[in-house]
Amino acid sequence: MNIDIAIVGAGPAGLMAAIKSGQAGGKVLVLERANYLGGQLVKQTHKFFGSKSEYAGERGVDIAEMLVKQAQANPNVTTWNNATVLGYYQEDGVLTVKHHNEFITIKAKKIIIATGASEKTLAFPGNDLPGIFGAGAVQTLMNVHGVMPGKRLLIVGAGNIGLIVAYQLLQAGVEVAGIVEAASTIGGYLVHAAKIRRAGIPIYISHTIKKAYGSPTLAGATVCQLDTNWQQIPGTEFDIVADGLCLAVGLTPLAELLWQAGCTMSYIPELGGYVPLRNANQLTTNPSIYIAGDVAGVEEASAAMVEGKLAGLAAAASLGLTHAKLDQEYADAHNQLSALRAGSVSAKIRAGLAKVTLGQQSAPLLEVI
Ligand SMILES: Cc1cc2nc3c(=O)[nH]c(=O)nc-3n(C[C@H](O)[C@H](O)[C@H](O)COP(=O)(O)OP(=O)(O)OC[C@H]3O[C@@H](n4cnc5c(N)ncnc54)[C@H](O)[C@@H]3O)c2cc1C
């Protein structure tokens, strides 16, 4: 197969990169390990915030369908699901892929890594009991496979993911026992928190999980209050009965392929963990490898799509695949990203990006770092 650009991951970032690089005339192959395309979007039944240009007001699952249709409508774009990229070999620049039950190697002129993020977990006694899940697993069970994760769930983490999953659990008929949050404030949007509180669900700020108990499966958890130094306050413990525990304690970029590719990596807490250095067009220090979406820094689907656009345009342009509107599209994408990241809630992301973005925001499209 003659491939100009291989894209790893078919979430919003990878799909948008495929749409843009395919429109520029590149022969594109999208490799997705799941048996469906759309990444996290497929699990998101709520309407998105943001601006109209990134599909605000639409449900995540519907956005996924639109992106997949748009990508697959272009004969330049081939999409494979059940295609897990297992490794990248720097010496000859090939990807090794398990496609269904076949092991193959793929060589592309440029590669866009859009593998998203993995969930963080917490260490506490009993955290290996059956019935304890990450928030992504809860969403996958509920919204992809139609399986209830339990009858009564306790959630740890009051960021947007914890709040949204709590609401989705209620919609699925699961009782939510409460949300435990170690910080002294709710991290997610207050509009989501208000919905949860209106449903009568307690949000325990400045609290943490001390242990989980039950045999052979989870029966509940002991929580306790934290002081201003995040130390447990003795005597404040109480038990919450639950047959499920959902950990929504953050995400970290799924960057293994970038390490294998020899990209220069840096630990940036504001972006969720180790991320590669990049220029303003999403090119890493490996001149064949671009990045887009949560793997470049945990953010939101809206930013992932725009980064996908930039990576797709820049990868195509680096192969000489250009068109009359390219400069305009490139400028529009940069403006979109700046607008998305302008508010106070994005201050952390801006700080993180300032540490890993090399060159100027207005760097020429083909600049190599
Ligand atoms: C509960 C929840 C609510 C959210 N709500 C919003 C919201 O309202 N608005 C918003 O803008 N964002 C929201 N987000 C965030 C948004 O979903 C993510 O930021 C976005 O999906 C990131 O896109 P991505 O393409 O980078 O990664 P993903 O969507 O995670 O896609 C990455 C894809 O790569 C695949 N992959 C990984 N490794 C490999 C490999 N080795 N080989 C092949 N394929 C691989 C994965 O299977 C996955 O399909 C929410 C997230 C969650 C969890």
Ligand as a Chemical Component Dictionary entry (heavy atoms), coordinates in Angstrom:
data_LIG
# 
_chem_comp.id                   LIG 
_chem_comp.type                 NON-POLYMER 
_chem_comp.pdbx_formal_charge   0 
_chem_comp.three_letter_code    LIG 
# 
loop_
_chem_comp_atom.comp_id 
_chem_comp_atom.atom_id 
_chem_comp_atom.alt_atom_id 
_chem_comp_atom.type_symbol 
_chem_comp_atom.charge 
_chem_comp_atom.model_Cartn_x 
_chem_comp_atom.model_Cartn_y 
_chem_comp_atom.model_Cartn_z 
_chem_comp_atom.pdbx_ordinal 
LIG C1  C1  C 0 -16.350 12.017 30.428 1  
LIG C2  C2  C 0 -15.664 12.932 29.446 2  
LIG C3  C3  C 0 -16.321 14.070 29.025 3  
LIG C4  C4  C 0 -15.717 14.930 28.105 4  
LIG N1  N1  N 0 -16.413 16.045 27.703 5  
LIG C5  C5  C 0 -15.871 16.885 26.797 6  
LIG C6  C6  C 0 -16.589 18.043 26.339 7  
LIG O1  O1  O 0 -17.727 18.315 26.740 8  
LIG N2  N2  N 0 -15.991 18.850 25.403 9  
LIG C7  C7  C 0 -14.742 18.561 24.929 10 
LIG O2  O2  O 0 -14.250 19.318 24.062 11 
LIG N3  N3  N 0 -14.031 17.492 25.367 12 
LIG C8  C8  C 0 -14.554 16.646 26.284 13 
LIG N4  N4  N 0 -13.844 15.558 26.744 14 
LIG C9  C9  C 0 -12.451 15.377 26.333 15 
LIG C10 C10 C 0 -12.319 14.701 24.996 16 
LIG O3  O3  O 0 -13.081 13.517 24.931 17 
LIG C11 C11 C 0 -10.849 14.371 24.721 18 
LIG O4  O4  O 0 -10.061 15.512 24.973 19 
LIG C12 C12 C 0 -10.678 13.984 23.260 20 
LIG O5  O5  O 0 -11.425 12.809 22.961 21 
LIG C13 C13 C 0 -9.208  13.754 22.908 22 
LIG O6  O6  O 0 -9.151  13.388 21.566 23 
LIG P1  P1  P 0 -7.940  12.530 21.001 24 
LIG O7  O7  O 0 -8.283  12.271 19.576 25 
LIG O8  O8  O 0 -6.677  13.176 21.345 26 
LIG O9  O9  O 0 -7.988  11.176 21.844 27 
LIG P2  P2  P 0 -9.073  10.020 21.981 28 
LIG O10 O10 O 0 -10.455 10.504 21.777 29 
LIG O11 O11 O 0 -8.755  9.348  23.265 30 
LIG O12 O12 O 0 -8.682  9.052  20.770 31 
LIG C14 C14 C 0 -7.468  8.367  20.733 32 
LIG C15 C15 C 0 -7.665  7.101  19.945 33 
LIG O13 O13 O 0 -6.410  6.476  19.744 34 
LIG C16 C16 C 0 -6.579  5.075  19.849 35 
LIG N5  N5  N 0 -5.267  4.479  20.137 36 
LIG C17 C17 C 0 -4.498  4.655  21.251 37 
LIG N6  N6  N 0 -3.356  3.956  21.166 38 
LIG C18 C18 C 0 -3.393  3.313  19.968 39 
LIG C19 C19 C 0 -2.486  2.430  19.297 40 
LIG N7  N7  N 0 -1.305  2.078  19.840 41 
LIG N8  N8  N 0 -2.850  1.936  18.084 42 
LIG C20 C20 C 0 -4.023  2.299  17.513 43 
LIG N9  N9  N 0 -4.919  3.133  18.108 44 
LIG C21 C21 C 0 -4.596  3.635  19.309 45 
LIG C22 C22 C 0 -7.585  4.926  20.964 46 
LIG O14 O14 O 0 -8.229  3.671  20.930 47 
LIG C23 C23 C 0 -8.540  6.084  20.679 48 
LIG O15 O15 O 0 -9.607  5.707  19.832 49 
LIG C24 C24 C 0 -14.405 14.666 27.636 50 
LIG C25 C25 C 0 -13.737 13.505 28.051 51 
LIG C26 C26 C 0 -14.350 12.625 28.935 52 
LIG C27 C27 C 0 -13.612 11.366 29.347 53 
# 
loop_
_chem_comp_bond.comp_id 
_chem_comp_bond.atom_id_1 
_chem_comp_bond.atom_id_2 
_chem_comp_bond.value_order 
_chem_comp_bond.pdbx_ordinal 
LIG C1  C2  SING 1  
LIG C2  C3  SING 2  
LIG C2  C26 DOUB 3  
LIG C3  C4  DOUB 4  
LIG C4  N1  SING 5  
LIG C4  C24 SING 6  
LIG N1  C5  DOUB 7  
LIG C5  C6  SING 8  
LIG C5  C8  SING 9  
LIG C6  O1  DOUB 10 
LIG C6  N2  SING 11 
LIG N2  C7  SING 12 
LIG C7  O2  DOUB 13 
LIG C7  N3  SING 14 
LIG N3  C8  DOUB 15 
LIG C8  N4  SING 16 
LIG N4  C9  SING 17 
LIG N4  C24 SING 18 
LIG C9  C10 SING 19 
LIG C10 O3  SING 20 
LIG C10 C11 SING 21 
LIG C11 O4  SING 22 
LIG C11 C12 SING 23 
LIG C12 O5  SING 24 
LIG C12 C13 SING 25 
LIG C13 O6  SING 26 
LIG O6  P1  SING 27 
LIG P1  O7  DOUB 28 
LIG P1  O8  SING 29 
LIG P1  O9  SING 30 
LIG O9  P2  SING 31 
LIG P2  O10 DOUB 32 
LIG P2  O11 SING 33 
LIG P2  O12 SING 34 
LIG O12 C14 SING 35 
LIG C14 C15 SING 36 
LIG C15 O13 SING 37 
LIG C15 C23 SING 38 
LIG O13 C16 SING 39 
LIG C16 N5  SING 40 
LIG C16 C22 SING 41 
LIG N5  C17 SING 42 
LIG N5  C21 SING 43 
LIG C17 N6  DOUB 44 
LIG N6  C18 SING 45 
LIG C18 C19 SING 46 
LIG C18 C21 DOUB 47 
LIG C19 N7  SING 48 
LIG C19 N8  DOUB 49 
LIG N8  C20 SING 50 
LIG C20 N9  DOUB 51 
LIG N9  C21 SING 52 
LIG C22 O14 SING 53 
LIG C22 C23 SING 54 
LIG C23 O15 SING 55 
LIG C24 C25 DOUB 56 
LIG C25 C26 SING 57 
LIG C26 C27 SING 58 
# 
